[in-house]
């Protein structure tokens, strides 16, 4: 009977457990077995005191769980702890992005690393209160003084190492045969060699026909094997590892290893080349090939047209007086000329020698004036002399007249037209004026009669009048004075303007001046119709007469 009661009591107890509520957190608990933080009450598992079922029935201590603080689902912010069912900041309170505060662990918070408002840069992490690059990243400096965590394998500004660039700012090269080398940029990969104008051509010099054995060593008519050209067609010859044309290769001229440039050491051989298999110098001043001459055993390129030691040919030395070389002939140094008869010739400076002024045969005393000198190839009087009329032959001399009292002074004589008329009416000179009849009394070319001093003066200067020349509508000179006769070739231009030689048509015509009007011919002309210039002495004398007032005869 006792056994029956016991069984009955057990059934009643189980029934009571199965029908009880008591905040069940789990299944029925026959035998009293329940999960941690639970206990079996009236046959069912339920949370122990102070714990409540949250998150699908899991018993949670809401007084300390930061995910369920004070009630299920109430989570504490980062860095805060749950104390007594209330979220409390146990770290450092820092300003939050929404204006509030956030609890920050300054040792791990990327936004507040080491202190509030101290964020880590891109790709950095806060470790131990210091911003550090994560694994696989490197800290590289920035131009503004900062730093950045970067992947050296992908960053175009830091390829392989900080501040290293490759091709165009990329970590890959445009040329497929090149690779990016840190600090070196794009270089040829493997055993390839950098050739080409900019070194961007990566070639295998063991087999490349244009770069066989080295850059710019072509094999024009063969093959390249192991860096050696196999020349198999004329005119090419193999010299060592080079396939070359012996007719033009300056390093193998005519035969292998005949280097034209080797003679340049100590030999002044500049511009040497190989022409038709022979070493030759650059073109000389005569556009012909220069010569290689040897002096004291040393070869040198020379210009035989100008070299006084090899004038015209090697070894021909120009001796005194012709110590210069011009066009391959020995000559006098500029500005000297070789003057004198054969056997007694000397080099004379024709710019300053009075008896050879401008040319060997021009003597200033005979052709210009006695006592004159030569200046820049022209006969002139010195600064202390003046050009004066004398009874000597020639009619001019550079001299000083005797003034009253016998004192020698330089003084220009007063000239009249009678003193210069013979220059214009000389019938023995080949002037084509009075001599040829164009300005004779009968012809009067241009209305000008030069057959006598009186006629010439009247035609050139005229007499004072009271008004303009009505024939041409203008005067050649001022009214009421002499010198108002205009030229027929250049109307309104005075034939003679007393006092002003440079404004006188006469001087312009006699010197073929650029001031002549269009269509006017220079004078005088010779018997063949060409311009026959007067001597500088004759023009100077006429200019002095005009400058002194163009006084009549």
C-alpha positions as CSV (number, residue, x, y, z in Angstrom):
1,X,0.0,0.0,0.0
2,X,2.9,2.3,0.8
3,X,4.2,1.8,-2.8
4,X,0.9,2.7,-4.2
5,X,0.7,5.9,-2.3
6,X,4.2,6.8,-3.3
7,X,3.3,6.3,-7.0
8,X,0.2,8.3,-6.6
9,X,2.0,11.2,-4.9
10,X,4.6,11.2,-7.7
11,X,1.8,11.5,-10.3
12,X,0.2,14.3,-8.4
13,X,3.5,16.2,-8.2
14,X,4.2,15.8,-11.9
15,X,0.7,17.0,-12.7
16,X,1.2,20.0,-10.5
17,X,4.6,20.8,-12.2
18,X,3.1,20.4,-15.7
19,X,0.2,22.7,-14.9
20,X,2.2,25.4,-13.1
21,X,3.3,28.8,-14.9
22,X,6.0,30.5,-12.9
23,X,7.6,32.4,-15.9
24,X,8.7,29.3,-17.7
25,X,12.0,29.9,-19.5
26,X,12.4,26.4,-20.9
27,X,10.7,23.0,-21.2
28,X,9.4,20.9,-18.4
29,X,12.1,19.6,-16.1
30,X,11.5,16.0,-15.1
31,X,14.3,15.1,-12.8
32,X,15.0,18.8,-12.1
33,X,17.6,19.4,-14.9
34,X,17.5,23.0,-16.4
35,X,20.0,25.2,-18.3
36,X,22.4,27.5,-16.6
37,X,20.8,30.4,-14.8
38,X,17.5,28.4,-14.6
39,X,15.9,26.3,-12.0
40,X,13.0,23.8,-12.0
41,X,10.0,25.0,-10.3
42,X,6.8,23.0,-10.2
43,X,8.1,20.8,-13.0
44,X,9.2,23.6,-15.3
45,X,12.5,25.4,-15.9
46,X,12.5,29.1,-15.1
47,X,15.1,31.9,-14.7
48,X,16.7,32.2,-11.3
49,X,16.0,35.2,-9.2
50,X,17.3,38.5,-10.7
51,X,17.4,37.1,-14.3
52,X,14.7,37.5,-16.9
53,X,14.2,35.7,-20.3
54,X,15.4,37.9,-23.2
55,X,16.4,37.3,-26.8
56,X,14.2,34.3,-27.4
57,X,13.9,33.1,-23.8
58,X,17.6,33.3,-22.8
59,X,17.9,34.2,-19.1
60,X,19.7,37.5,-18.9
61,X,20.9,39.5,-15.9
62,X,19.3,42.9,-16.8
63,X,21.1,44.6,-14.0
64,X,24.6,44.2,-15.7
65,X,24.1,43.0,-19.3
66,X,25.1,46.0,-21.6
67,X,22.9,44.5,-24.4
68,X,19.8,44.3,-22.1
69,X,20.3,46.9,-19.4
70,X,17.3,47.3,-17.1
71,X,15.0,45.6,-19.7
72,X,15.3,43.3,-22.6
73,X,16.6,45.1,-25.8
74,X,18.0,48.1,-24.0
75,X,21.6,48.2,-25.3
76,X,24.3,50.5,-23.8
77,X,26.3,52.6,-26.3
78,X,29.9,51.7,-27.1
79,X,32.2,52.2,-24.2
80,X,29.4,52.2,-21.6
81,X,28.7,49.5,-19.0
82,X,25.4,48.4,-17.3
83,X,25.4,48.9,-13.6
84,X,22.3,48.3,-11.5
85,X,20.2,48.1,-14.6
86,X,21.4,51.5,-15.8
87,X,23.9,52.3,-18.7
88,X,26.9,54.1,-17.3
89,X,30.0,55.4,-19.2
90,X,33.0,53.7,-17.7
91,X,35.5,55.1,-20.3
92,X,35.7,58.7,-21.6
93,X,32.7,60.8,-22.8
94,X,33.5,62.4,-26.1
95,X,31.3,64.6,-28.4
96,X,29.2,62.5,-30.7
97,X,28.4,63.1,-34.4
98,X,24.8,64.0,-33.5
99,X,25.7,66.6,-30.9
100,X,25.4,64.3,-28.0
101,X,28.1,62.3,-26.2
102,X,29.6,58.9,-26.8
103,X,31.6,56.7,-24.5
104,X,34.9,56.2,-26.1
105,X,37.7,53.8,-25.3
106,X,40.6,56.0,-26.3
107,X,42.9,53.0,-26.8
108,X,40.7,51.5,-29.5
109,X,38.3,54.2,-30.8
110,X,39.3,55.1,-34.4
111,X,37.4,58.4,-34.1
112,X,38.9,59.3,-30.7
113,X,42.4,57.7,-30.6
114,X,44.4,58.7,-27.6
115,X,42.1,61.7,-27.0
116,X,38.7,63.0,-28.0
117,X,38.4,64.4,-31.6
118,X,41.6,62.7,-32.7
119,X,40.5,60.5,-35.6
120,X,42.8,58.2,-37.4
121,X,43.5,58.7,-41.1
122,X,42.1,56.6,-43.9
123,X,43.1,53.0,-43.6
124,X,44.5,53.5,-40.1
125,X,43.4,51.7,-36.9
126,X,43.6,52.8,-33.3
127,X,45.7,50.3,-31.4
128,X,47.0,51.1,-27.9
129,X,45.8,54.8,-28.2
130,X,47.9,55.2,-31.3
131,X,46.8,55.3,-35.0
132,X,48.5,52.5,-36.8
133,X,48.4,51.0,-40.3
134,X,46.7,47.7,-40.5
135,X,48.6,44.6,-41.7
136,X,49.7,45.0,-45.4
137,X,49.7,48.8,-45.3
138,X,52.7,51.2,-45.0
139,X,52.8,54.8,-43.6
140,X,54.0,57.2,-46.3
141,X,54.5,61.0,-45.9
142,X,52.3,63.5,-47.7
143,X,53.4,66.7,-49.3
144,X,51.5,68.8,-46.7
145,X,53.5,67.2,-43.9
146,X,50.9,64.6,-43.0
147,X,51.0,60.8,-43.6
148,X,48.8,58.2,-45.1
149,X,48.5,54.4,-44.8
150,X,48.9,53.0,-48.3
151,X,49.1,49.8,-50.2
152,X,52.5,49.9,-52.0
153,X,51.2,47.5,-54.6
154,X,48.3,49.6,-55.8
155,X,49.1,53.3,-54.9
156,X,50.1,55.2,-58.1
157,X,52.1,57.7,-56.0
158,X,53.9,55.1,-53.9
159,X,54.8,52.2,-56.1
160,X,56.8,49.6,-54.2
161,X,58.0,52.2,-51.8
162,X,57.0,55.6,-50.6
163,X,57.2,58.5,-53.1
164,X,58.1,56.2,-56.0
165,X,56.4,56.7,-59.3
166,X,56.3,54.4,-62.4
167,X,54.8,55.0,-65.8
168,X,52.5,58.0,-65.9
169,X,51.7,57.6,-62.1
170,X,50.6,54.0,-62.5
171,X,52.1,51.0,-60.8
172,X,52.0,49.2,-64.1
173,X,54.0,50.1,-67.2
174,X,52.6,51.0,-70.6
175,X,55.2,48.8,-72.4
176,X,54.2,45.1,-71.8
177,X,57.9,44.1,-71.7
178,X,58.6,46.5,-68.8
179,X,58.1,46.1,-65.1
180,X,57.8,48.7,-62.4
181,X,60.9,48.8,-60.2
182,X,60.7,50.9,-56.9
183,X,62.8,54.0,-57.2
184,X,63.8,53.2,-60.8
185,X,60.5,53.4,-62.6
186,X,59.7,51.2,-65.6
187,X,62.6,49.0,-66.6
188,X,63.0,46.1,-68.9
189,X,62.1,42.8,-67.5
190,X,64.3,39.7,-67.4
191,X,67.3,39.7,-69.8
192,X,65.9,42.3,-72.1
193,X,68.0,45.5,-72.7
194,X,66.6,49.1,-72.8
195,X,67.3,50.6,-76.3
196,X,65.7,53.2,-78.6
197,X,65.6,57.0,-78.5
198,X,64.1,57.2,-75.0
199,X,65.2,53.8,-73.8
200,X,61.7,52.5,-73.9
201,X,62.4,49.6,-76.4
202,X,63.1,46.4,-74.6
203,X,64.9,44.1,-76.9
204,X,66.8,40.9,-76.8
205,X,70.3,41.8,-78.0
206,X,71.0,38.2,-78.6
207,X,68.6,38.0,-81.5
208,X,67.4,41.6,-82.4
209,X,68.5,42.5,-86.0
210,X,68.6,46.2,-85.2
211,X,70.4,45.8,-81.8
212,X,72.6,42.8,-82.2
213,X,75.0,42.5,-79.4
214,X,74.1,46.0,-78.2
215,X,71.9,49.0,-78.9
216,X,71.9,50.5,-82.4
217,X,74.1,47.7,-83.9
218,X,72.0,46.6,-86.9
219,X,72.5,43.5,-89.0
220,X,71.1,44.9,-92.2
221,X,71.5,41.8,-94.4
222,X,71.9,38.8,-92.0
223,X,70.7,37.3,-88.8
224,X,71.6,37.9,-85.2
225,X,72.5,34.8,-83.2
226,X,73.9,35.0,-79.7
227,X,74.5,38.8,-80.2
228,X,76.7,38.3,-83.3
229,X,75.7,39.3,-86.8
230,X,76.0,36.7,-89.5
231,X,76.7,38.9,-92.6
232,X,75.9,37.1,-95.8
233,X,75.5,39.8,-98.5
234,X,77.8,42.5,-100.0
235,X,78.8,45.2,-99.2
236,X,78.7,44.1,-95.6
237,X,81.5,42.5,-93.7
238,X,81.7,41.1,-90.2
239,X,84.2,42.9,-88.0
240,X,84.2,41.1,-84.7
241,X,80.5,41.1,-83.6
242,X,79.5,44.0,-85.9
243,X,78.1,43.7,-89.4
244,X,79.4,46.8,-91.2
245,X,80.0,48.6,-94.5
246,X,83.7,49.1,-94.9
247,X,83.2,51.9,-97.4
248,X,81.5,54.2,-94.9
249,X,82.2,52.9,-91.3
250,X,84.5,55.5,-89.7
251,X,85.6,52.8,-87.1
252,X,86.3,50.2,-89.8
253,X,87.3,52.2,-92.8
254,X,88.4,50.1,-95.8
255,X,89.4,47.2,-93.5
256,X,88.3,46.1,-90.1
257,X,89.6,48.0,-87.1
258,X,90.9,50.9,-89.2
259,X,89.5,53.6,-86.9
260,X,89.7,57.1,-88.6
261,X,89.0,58.7,-85.3
262,X,91.9,57.1,-83.5
263,X,94.3,59.5,-85.3
264,X,92.4,62.3,-83.7
265,X,94.3,61.8,-80.4
266,X,96.8,64.6,-80.5
267,X,96.2,65.1,-84.2
268,X,93.4,67.7,-84.2
269,X,91.3,65.5,-86.6
270,X,87.8,67.0,-86.3
271,X,84.9,66.0,-88.5
272,X,86.8,63.0,-89.9
273,X,84.7,60.5,-91.8
274,X,85.1,57.4,-94.0
275,X,84.5,58.1,-97.7
276,X,84.7,55.2,-100.1
277,X,86.9,53.3,-97.7
278,X,89.3,56.1,-97.1
279,X,89.6,58.4,-94.1
280,X,88.7,62.0,-95.1
281,X,88.3,65.3,-93.3
282,X,85.3,67.5,-93.4
283,X,84.7,69.9,-96.3
284,X,87.0,73.0,-96.3
285,X,86.1,76.6,-97.2
286,X,86.1,75.7,-100.9
287,X,83.5,73.0,-100.3
288,X,86.0,70.3,-101.2
289,X,87.3,67.6,-98.9
290,X,89.8,68.7,-96.3
291,X,93.3,67.2,-96.4
292,X,95.1,65.1,-93.8
293,X,98.6,66.5,-93.6
294,X,101.4,65.4,-91.3
295,X,103.5,67.9,-89.4
296,X,106.3,66.7,-87.1
297,X,104.8,63.2,-87.4
298,X,101.4,64.2,-86.2
299,X,98.4,64.0,-88.7
300,X,96.0,66.8,-88.8
301,X,93.0,67.9,-90.8
302,X,93.8,71.1,-92.7
303,X,92.0,73.5,-95.0
304,X,94.4,73.8,-97.9
305,X,92.6,76.9,-99.1
306,X,93.5,78.9,-96.0
307,X,96.3,77.0,-94.1
308,X,99.6,79.0,-94.6
309,X,101.5,75.9,-93.7
310,X,99.8,73.7,-96.3
311,X,98.6,76.3,-98.8
312,X,97.2,74.6,-101.9
313,X,98.8,71.3,-101.0
314,X,100.4,69.5,-98.0
315,X,103.7,71.0,-97.0
316,X,103.6,74.1,-99.1
317,X,104.5,76.9,-96.6
318,X,103.8,80.6,-97.3
319,X,107.1,82.5,-96.9
320,X,107.6,86.2,-96.4
321,X,106.3,88.5,-97.5
322,X,103.2,86.4,-98.5
323,X,102.7,84.7,-95.2
324,X,98.9,84.2,-95.5
325,X,96.9,81.7,-97.6
326,X,93.9,82.8,-99.7
327,X,92.1,80.3,-102.0
328,X,95.1,78.0,-101.9
329,X,97.6,80.7,-102.9
330,X,100.1,82.5,-100.7
331,X,99.0,86.1,-100.1
332,X,99.6,89.1,-98.0
333,X,97.7,89.4,-94.7
334,X,94.5,91.5,-94.9
335,X,94.4,94.4,-95.6
336,X,97.8,94.2,-97.3
337,X,98.4,93.7,-101.0
338,X,101.5,92.5,-102.9
339,X,102.9,95.5,-104.6
340,X,106.1,96.2,-106.6
341,X,107.7,94.6,-109.6
342,X,108.8,90.9,-109.8
343,X,111.7,90.2,-107.5
344,X,111.2,93.3,-105.3
345,X,107.6,92.8,-104.3
346,X,106.4,93.6,-100.7
347,X,103.2,93.5,-98.8
348,X,101.7,97.0,-98.5
349,X,98.9,98.2,-96.3
350,X,96.7,99.9,-99.0
351,X,94.5,101.4,-96.3
352,X,97.2,103.7,-94.9
353,X,100.1,103.9,-97.5
354,X,100.1,107.3,-99.4
355,X,101.9,106.0,-102.5
356,X,99.6,102.9,-102.6
357,X,96.3,104.1,-101.3
358,X,93.3,101.9,-102.1
359,X,95.5,100.0,-104.6
360,X,99.2,99.5,-105.3
361,X,99.3,102.0,-108.2
362,X,97.3,104.9,-106.7
363,X,99.7,107.6,-105.4
364,X,98.0,110.3,-103.4
365,X,100.6,113.0,-104.3
366,X,100.1,112.4,-108.0
367,X,96.4,111.6,-108.2
368,X,95.0,113.7,-105.4
369,X,97.1,116.4,-103.9
370,X,100.7,116.9,-102.8
371,X,101.4,116.3,-99.1
372,X,98.1,114.3,-98.7
373,X,97.9,111.1,-96.7
374,X,96.0,107.8,-97.0
375,X,93.2,107.1,-94.5
376,X,91.1,104.0,-94.8
377,X,92.2,103.6,-98.4
378,X,91.3,107.2,-99.4
379,X,93.6,110.2,-100.0
380,X,93.0,113.0,-97.5
381,X,94.6,116.1,-96.0
382,X,95.6,115.9,-92.4
383,X,93.7,117.7,-89.7
384,X,96.4,120.5,-89.7
385,X,96.2,121.0,-93.4
386,X,93.7,122.1,-96.0
387,X,93.1,121.4,-99.7
388,X,94.5,124.5,-101.5
389,X,95.0,125.6,-105.1
390,X,98.6,126.0,-106.2
391,X,100.4,126.6,-109.4
392,X,101.9,123.1,-109.1
393,X,100.9,120.0,-111.1
394,X,98.5,118.6,-110.0
395,X,96.6,121.8,-109.3
396,X,95.9,120.9,-105.6
397,X,98.0,120.4,-102.6
398,X,97.6,119.9,-98.9
399,X,99.4,122.9,-97.4
400,X,99.3,125.8,-95.0
401,X,99.3,129.3,-96.6
402,X,101.6,132.1,-95.5
403,X,99.6,134.8,-93.7
404,X,100.7,138.4,-93.3
405,X,103.8,138.5,-91.2
406,X,105.0,135.2,-92.6
407,X,103.2,133.0,-90.0
408,X,102.2,129.6,-91.4
409,X,98.5,129.0,-90.9
410,X,96.1,126.5,-92.4
411,X,93.5,128.4,-94.4
412,X,91.2,127.4,-97.2
413,X,91.4,129.8,-100.2
414,X,88.3,131.5,-101.5
415,X,87.3,129.8,-104.8
416,X,85.5,131.4,-107.7
417,X,83.7,129.6,-110.5
418,X,86.8,130.3,-112.7
419,X,88.8,128.0,-110.3
420,X,86.5,125.0,-110.9
421,X,85.0,125.7,-114.4
422,X,87.7,123.5,-116.1
423,X,86.4,120.5,-114.3
424,X,83.1,120.9,-116.2
425,X,84.2,122.2,-119.6
426,X,87.4,120.2,-120.1
427,X,87.2,119.0,-123.7
428,X,90.1,116.7,-123.4
429,X,88.6,114.5,-120.6
430,X,86.4,111.5,-121.5
431,X,83.4,113.1,-119.8
432,X,80.9,113.1,-122.6
433,X,79.8,116.7,-121.6
434,X,81.5,119.5,-123.4
435,X,83.8,117.0,-125.0
436,X,81.0,114.8,-126.5
437,X,78.9,117.8,-127.3
438,X,75.9,117.1,-125.1
439,X,76.5,120.3,-123.1
440,X,78.1,122.2,-126.0
441,X,76.9,125.7,-127.1
442,X,74.9,124.1,-129.9
443,X,73.4,121.1,-128.1
444,X,72.7,122.5,-124.6
445,X,71.5,119.2,-123.2
446,X,69.0,119.9,-120.4
447,X,69.3,123.6,-121.3
448,X,72.8,123.7,-119.9
449,X,75.8,125.1,-121.9
450,X,79.1,124.2,-120.3
451,X,81.3,125.4,-123.2
452,X,82.6,128.5,-121.3
453,X,82.8,129.6,-117.7
454,X,80.3,132.4,-118.2
455,X,77.7,130.2,-119.9
456,X,78.2,127.4,-117.4
457,X,77.8,129.7,-114.4
458,X,74.6,131.3,-115.9
459,X,73.1,127.9,-116.5
460,X,74.0,126.5,-113.1
461,X,73.5,129.4,-110.8
462,X,72.0,132.3,-112.8
463,X,71.4,135.8,-111.7
464,X,69.2,137.3,-109.0
465,X,65.6,137.8,-110.0
466,X,62.4,139.1,-108.4
467,X,60.1,136.2,-108.7
468,X,59.6,132.5,-109.5
469,X,60.4,130.7,-112.7
470,X,57.0,130.7,-114.4
471,X,58.1,128.1,-117.0
472,X,58.0,125.2,-114.5
473,X,55.9,126.9,-111.8
474,X,58.6,126.9,-109.1
475,X,62.0,128.0,-108.3
476,X,65.1,126.0,-107.6
477,X,66.2,128.5,-105.0
478,X,65.0,131.5,-102.9
479,X,63.6,134.5,-104.7
480,X,65.8,137.6,-105.2
481,X,69.0,135.6,-105.1
482,X,71.2,133.6,-107.4
483,X,70.8,129.9,-107.4
484,X,67.2,129.6,-108.4
485,X,67.5,127.6,-111.6
486,X,65.7,124.3,-111.4
487,X,67.0,121.2,-113.1
488,X,65.0,120.0,-116.1
489,X,65.5,116.4,-115.0
490,X,64.2,117.0,-111.5
491,X,61.9,120.1,-111.6
492,X,61.9,122.2,-108.4
493,X,65.4,120.9,-107.4
494,X,68.0,123.6,-107.7
495,X,71.0,122.9,-109.9
496,X,73.1,124.8,-107.3
497,X,72.0,126.0,-103.9
498,X,74.8,128.4,-102.7
499,X,76.1,127.4,-99.3
500,X,74.5,123.9,-99.3
501,X,76.3,121.3,-101.5
502,X,74.1,118.5,-100.3
503,X,71.0,120.2,-101.6
504,X,72.5,120.9,-105.0
505,X,71.4,118.8,-108.0
506,X,74.9,119.2,-109.5
507,X,76.6,117.3,-106.6
508,X,73.9,114.6,-106.5
509,X,74.4,114.0,-110.3
510,X,78.2,113.9,-110.1
511,X,78.2,111.4,-107.3
512,X,75.3,109.3,-108.4
513,X,73.5,110.1,-105.2
514,X,70.4,108.3,-103.9
515,X,68.8,111.7,-103.7
516,X,68.4,111.9,-107.5
517,X,64.8,111.9,-108.5
518,X,63.4,108.9,-110.4
519,X,64.5,108.8,-114.0
520,X,67.4,111.2,-113.6
521,X,70.8,109.8,-114.8
522,X,74.1,110.4,-113.0
523,X,76.6,112.6,-114.7
524,X,78.9,112.8,-116.5
525,X,78.6,109.9,-118.9
526,X,81.4,108.5,-120.9
527,X,81.6,108.0,-124.7
528,X,80.0,104.5,-124.2
529,X,77.0,105.9,-122.4
530,X,78.1,104.7,-118.9
531,X,78.6,106.7,-115.7
532,X,82.1,108.1,-115.5
533,X,82.7,109.4,-112.0
534,X,84.9,112.3,-111.3
535,X,87.8,112.0,-108.9
536,X,87.1,112.6,-105.2
537,X,89.4,115.6,-105.4
538,X,87.3,117.2,-108.2
539,X,84.0,116.6,-106.4
540,X,85.6,118.0,-103.2
541,X,86.7,121.1,-105.0
542,X,83.2,121.8,-106.5
543,X,81.6,121.2,-103.0
544,X,84.0,123.7,-101.5
545,X,83.1,126.3,-104.1
546,X,79.3,125.8,-103.5
547,X,79.8,125.8,-99.7
548,X,81.7,129.2,-100.0
549,X,78.6,130.7,-101.8
550,X,79.0,129.6,-105.4
551,X,80.9,132.9,-106.3
552,X,80.9,133.7,-110.0
553,X,83.9,133.8,-112.3
